[in-house]
Amino acid sequence: MEYSEVAALINEKKIDEAGAALKELRILHPDDVNTHIVTASYYEVTGDSNAELEALSEGMRIDPVNYE
């Protein structure tokens, strides 16, 4: 699954599908900043602001220079 596909599921509010796809993405690409950006978006939509901030922080930790 690609980042854009997970983002599309999140935007379409297909939360269960997005959650499953995100699990796969996090296993395949745990150290990719894009994984953490998409993870933060997921938690934003689900209303989990603590997890959202954690994902954003982890993304910045991984790549502080190029973090989008």
DSSP file with accessible surface (Angstrom, degrees, kcal/mol):
  #  RESIDUE AA STRUCTURE BP1 BP2  ACC     N-H-->O    O-->H-N    N-H-->O    O-->H-N    TCO  KAPPA ALPHA  PHI   PSI    X-CA   Y-CA   Z-CA
    1    1 A M              0   0   76      0, 0.0     2,-0.2     0, 0.0     3,-0.0   0.000 360.0 360.0 360.0 137.3    0.0    0.0    0.0
    2    2 A E     >  -     0   0  117      1,-0.1     4,-1.9     0, 0.0     3,-0.4  -0.588 360.0-113.3 -94.6 160.2    1.3    3.5   -0.9
    3    3 A Y  H  > S+     0   0   43      1,-0.2     4,-2.7     2,-0.2     5,-0.2   0.892 116.9  54.1 -57.8 -42.4    1.1    6.6    1.2
    4    4 A S  H  > S+     0   0   87      1,-0.2     4,-2.2     2,-0.2    -1,-0.2   0.847 106.1  52.5 -65.0 -32.9   -1.3    8.2   -1.3
    5    5 A E  H  > S+     0   0   94     -3,-0.4     4,-1.9     2,-0.2    -1,-0.2   0.908 111.2  45.7 -69.4 -40.8   -3.7    5.3   -1.1
    6    6 A V  H  X S+     0   0    0     -4,-1.9     4,-2.3     2,-0.2    -2,-0.2   0.927 112.3  51.7 -67.2 -42.5   -3.8    5.5    2.7
    7    7 A A  H  X S+     0   0   34     -4,-2.7     4,-2.8     1,-0.2    -2,-0.2   0.895 107.8  52.7 -60.4 -39.6   -4.3    9.2    2.6
    8    8 A A  H  X S+     0   0   38     -4,-2.2     4,-2.0     2,-0.2    -1,-0.2   0.910 108.1  50.3 -63.7 -42.2   -7.2    8.7    0.1
    9    9 A L  H  <>S+     0   0   23     -4,-1.9     5,-2.6     2,-0.2    -1,-0.2   0.909 111.4  48.8 -61.8 -40.8   -8.9    6.3    2.5
   10   10 A I  H ><5S+     0   0    3     -4,-2.3     3,-1.7     1,-0.2    -2,-0.2   0.942 111.2  49.4 -63.7 -46.5   -8.5    8.8    5.3
   11   11 A N  H 3<5S+     0   0  121     -4,-2.8    -1,-0.2     1,-0.3    -2,-0.2   0.821 109.6  51.8 -63.0 -31.1   -9.9   11.6    3.2
   12   12 A E  T 3<5S-     0   0  105     -4,-2.0    -1,-0.3    -5,-0.2    -2,-0.2   0.381 114.3-120.5 -84.9   2.8  -12.8    9.4    2.2
   13   13 A K  T < 5 +     0   0  137     -3,-1.7     2,-1.6     1,-0.2     3,-0.2   0.769  64.2 146.4  62.0  29.2  -13.4    8.8    6.0
   14   14 A K     >< +     0   0   91     -5,-2.6     4,-2.7     1,-0.2     5,-0.2  -0.585  19.0 167.5 -90.2  71.1  -12.9    5.0    5.4
   15   15 A I  H  >  +     0   0   44     -2,-1.6     4,-2.7     1,-0.2    -1,-0.2   0.868  65.6  49.4 -62.9 -44.1  -11.4    4.8    8.9
   16   16 A D  H  > S+     0   0  146     -3,-0.2     4,-2.0     2,-0.2    -1,-0.2   0.935 115.4  44.3 -63.0 -45.1  -11.4    1.1    9.4
   17   17 A E  H  > S+     0   0  111      1,-0.2     4,-2.5     2,-0.2    -2,-0.2   0.905 113.9  50.7 -64.8 -41.5   -9.8    0.5    6.0
   18   18 A A  H  X S+     0   0    0     -4,-2.7     4,-2.7     1,-0.2    -2,-0.2   0.905 108.4  52.6 -63.7 -40.8   -7.3    3.3    6.6
   19   19 A G  H  X S+     0   0   16     -4,-2.7     4,-1.9     2,-0.2    -1,-0.2   0.916 111.0  46.3 -61.6 -43.3   -6.4    1.9   10.0
   20   20 A A  H  X S+     0   0   63     -4,-2.0     4,-1.6     2,-0.2    -2,-0.2   0.922 114.9  46.7 -65.7 -43.9   -5.7   -1.6    8.5
   21   21 A A  H  X S+     0   0    7     -4,-2.5     4,-2.5     1,-0.2    -2,-0.2   0.884 109.9  54.3 -66.3 -36.9   -3.6   -0.1    5.6
   22   22 A L  H  X S+     0   0    3     -4,-2.7     4,-2.8     1,-0.2    -1,-0.2   0.888 103.0  56.2 -65.9 -37.6   -1.8    2.1    8.0
   23   23 A K  H  X S+     0   0  152     -4,-1.9     4,-1.5     2,-0.2    -1,-0.2   0.932 109.9  46.0 -57.2 -46.2   -0.7   -0.9   10.1
   24   24 A E  H  X S+     0   0   91     -4,-1.6     4,-2.6     1,-0.2     3,-0.2   0.927 112.0  51.0 -62.7 -44.7    0.8   -2.4    7.0
   25   25 A L  H  X S+     0   0    1     -4,-2.5     4,-2.8     1,-0.2    -2,-0.2   0.907 108.3  51.9 -61.1 -41.3    2.5    0.8    6.1
   26   26 A R  H  < S+     0   0  102     -4,-2.8    -1,-0.2     1,-0.2    -2,-0.2   0.810 111.4  47.5 -69.0 -28.7    4.0    1.2    9.5
   27   27 A I  H  < S+     0   0  134     -4,-1.5    -2,-0.2    -3,-0.2    -1,-0.2   0.913 117.6  41.0 -74.8 -43.8    5.4   -2.3    9.4
   28   28 A L  H  < S+     0   0   96     -4,-2.6    -2,-0.2     1,-0.2    -3,-0.2   0.825 131.8  21.3 -74.3 -33.2    6.9   -1.9    5.9
   29   29 A H    ><  +     0   0   74     -4,-2.8     3,-1.4    -5,-0.2     6,-0.2  -0.409  66.9 151.8-136.0  60.4    8.2    1.7    6.3
   30   30 A P  T 3  S+     0   0   65      0, 0.0    -1,-0.1     0, 0.0    -2,-0.1   0.768  78.5  45.0 -67.6 -23.5    8.7    2.4   10.0
   31   31 A D  T 3  S+     0   0  118     -3,-0.1     2,-0.5     4,-0.0     3,-0.1   0.179  85.9 107.8-107.6  19.0   11.5    4.9    9.5
   32   32 A D    X>  -     0   0   52     -3,-1.4     4,-1.1     1,-0.1     3,-1.1  -0.839  64.8-143.0 -98.3 127.3   10.0    6.9    6.6
   33   33 A V  H 3> S+     0   0   15     -2,-0.5     4,-2.0     1,-0.3     3,-0.3   0.849  99.8  62.2 -57.6 -33.5    8.8   10.4    7.5
   34   34 A N  H 3> S+     0   0   52      1,-0.2     4,-2.5     2,-0.2    -1,-0.3   0.844  96.3  59.2 -63.7 -32.2    5.8   10.0    5.2
   35   35 A T  H <> S+     0   0    0     -3,-1.1     4,-2.3    -6,-0.2    -1,-0.2   0.924 108.1  45.3 -59.1 -42.2    4.6    7.1    7.3
   36   36 A H  H  X S+     0   0   17     -4,-1.1     4,-2.4    -3,-0.3    -2,-0.2   0.839 109.8  53.9 -75.3 -30.3    4.4    9.4   10.3
   37   37 A I  H  X S+     0   0   39     -4,-2.0     4,-2.1     2,-0.2    -1,-0.2   0.944 112.7  43.5 -65.8 -46.8    2.7   12.2    8.3
   38   38 A V  H  X S+     0   0   12     -4,-2.5     4,-2.3     2,-0.2    -2,-0.2   0.904 112.3  54.0 -66.3 -37.6    0.0    9.8    7.2
   39   39 A T  H  X S+     0   0    2     -4,-2.3     4,-2.4    -5,-0.2    -1,-0.2   0.925 107.7  50.1 -61.7 -44.0   -0.3    8.4   10.7
   40   40 A A  H  X S+     0   0    4     -4,-2.4     4,-2.3     1,-0.2    -1,-0.2   0.909 109.1  52.0 -61.7 -40.5   -0.8   11.9   12.1
   41   41 A S  H  X S+     0   0   45     -4,-2.1     4,-2.1     2,-0.2    -1,-0.2   0.908 108.5  51.5 -62.0 -41.5   -3.5   12.5    9.5
   42   42 A Y  H  X S+     0   0   42     -4,-2.3     4,-2.1     1,-0.2    -2,-0.2   0.946 111.6  45.8 -60.2 -48.1   -5.2    9.3   10.6
   43   43 A Y  H  X>S+     0   0   51     -4,-2.4     5,-2.0     1,-0.2     4,-0.8   0.827 108.3  57.3 -69.0 -29.1   -5.2   10.3   14.2
   44   44 A E  H ><5S+     0   0  119     -4,-2.3     3,-0.6    -5,-0.2    -1,-0.2   0.943 109.7  44.9 -62.1 -45.7   -6.4   13.8   13.4
   45   45 A V  H 3<5S+     0   0   51     -4,-2.1    -2,-0.2     1,-0.2    -1,-0.2   0.864 113.5  49.7 -67.9 -35.1   -9.5   12.4   11.7
   46   46 A T  H 3<5S-     0   0   60     -4,-2.1    -1,-0.2    -5,-0.2    -2,-0.2   0.566 113.8-118.2 -82.6  -7.7  -10.1    9.9   14.5
   47   47 A G  T <<5 +     0   0   63     -4,-0.8     2,-1.2    -3,-0.6    -3,-0.2   0.620  69.7 135.6  85.0  14.4   -9.8   12.7   17.1
   48   48 A D     >< +     0   0   69     -5,-2.0     4,-2.2     1,-0.2    -1,-0.2  -0.674  22.5 171.4 -97.0  83.4   -6.7   11.2   19.0
   49   49 A S  H  > S+     0   0   67     -2,-1.2     4,-2.5     1,-0.2     5,-0.2   0.828  73.5  56.2 -67.2 -31.2   -4.7   14.4   19.3
   50   50 A N  H  > S+     0   0  125      2,-0.2     4,-2.0     1,-0.2    -1,-0.2   0.941 111.1  43.2 -64.8 -46.1   -2.1   12.8   21.6
   51   51 A A  H  > S+     0   0   17      2,-0.2     4,-2.4     1,-0.2    -2,-0.2   0.871 112.0  55.6 -66.7 -35.3   -1.3   10.1   19.1
   52   52 A E  H  X S+     0   0   42     -4,-2.2     4,-2.3     2,-0.2    -2,-0.2   0.949 109.5  45.3 -61.0 -48.2   -1.3   12.7   16.3
   53   53 A L  H  X S+     0   0  101     -4,-2.5     4,-2.7     1,-0.2    -1,-0.2   0.879 111.0  53.9 -64.1 -37.3    1.3   14.8   18.1
   54   54 A E  H  X S+     0   0  145     -4,-2.0     4,-2.3     2,-0.2    -1,-0.2   0.920 109.3  48.0 -62.8 -43.5    3.3   11.7   18.8
   55   55 A A  H  X S+     0   0    7     -4,-2.4     4,-2.3     2,-0.2    -2,-0.2   0.912 112.6  48.7 -64.8 -41.9    3.4   10.8   15.1
   56   56 A L  H  X S+     0   0   48     -4,-2.3     4,-2.2     2,-0.2    -2,-0.2   0.925 111.4  49.9 -63.6 -42.8    4.3   14.3   14.1
   57   57 A S  H  X S+     0   0   71     -4,-2.7     4,-2.2     1,-0.2    -2,-0.2   0.903 110.1  50.4 -62.7 -41.8    7.1   14.4   16.7
   58   58 A E  H  X S+     0   0   62     -4,-2.3     4,-2.3     2,-0.2    -1,-0.2   0.911 109.0  51.9 -65.3 -40.0    8.5   11.0   15.5
   59   59 A G  H  X S+     0   0    0     -4,-2.3     4,-2.1     1,-0.2    -2,-0.2   0.921 111.0  47.1 -61.6 -42.2    8.5   12.3   11.9
   60   60 A M  H  < S+     0   0   92     -4,-2.2    -1,-0.2     1,-0.2    -2,-0.2   0.859 110.4  53.2 -68.4 -33.4   10.4   15.3   12.9
   61   61 A R  H  < S+     0   0  155     -4,-2.2    -2,-0.2    -5,-0.2    -1,-0.2   0.919 110.4  47.6 -66.4 -41.1   12.9   13.2   14.9
   62   62 A I  H  < S+     0   0   44     -4,-2.3    -2,-0.2     1,-0.2    -1,-0.2   0.910 135.5   6.3 -67.5 -42.7   13.5   11.0   11.9
   63   63 A D     X  +     0   0   47     -4,-2.1     4,-0.8    -5,-0.2    -1,-0.2  -0.579  65.8 167.6-145.5  76.1   14.1   13.8    9.4
   64   64 A P  T  4 S+     0   0   98      0, 0.0    -1,-0.1     0, 0.0    -3,-0.1   0.785  79.3  49.9 -65.9 -24.9   14.1   17.2   11.0
   65   65 A V  T  4 S+     0   0  125      1,-0.2    -2,-0.1    -5,-0.1    -5,-0.0   0.907 120.6  30.3 -80.1 -42.7   15.5   19.0    7.9
   66   66 A N  T  4 S+     0   0  109     -6,-0.1    -1,-0.2     2,-0.1     2,-0.2   0.234  80.8 135.9-105.7  13.1   13.1   17.7    5.3
   67   67 A Y     <        0   0   48     -4,-0.8    -7,-0.1    -7,-0.1   -33,-0.0  -0.431 360.0 360.0 -64.9 129.8   10.0   17.2    7.4
   68   68 A E              0   0  174     -2,-0.2    -1,-0.1   -35,-0.0    -2,-0.1  -0.544 360.0 360.0 -80.7 360.0    7.0   18.5    5.5
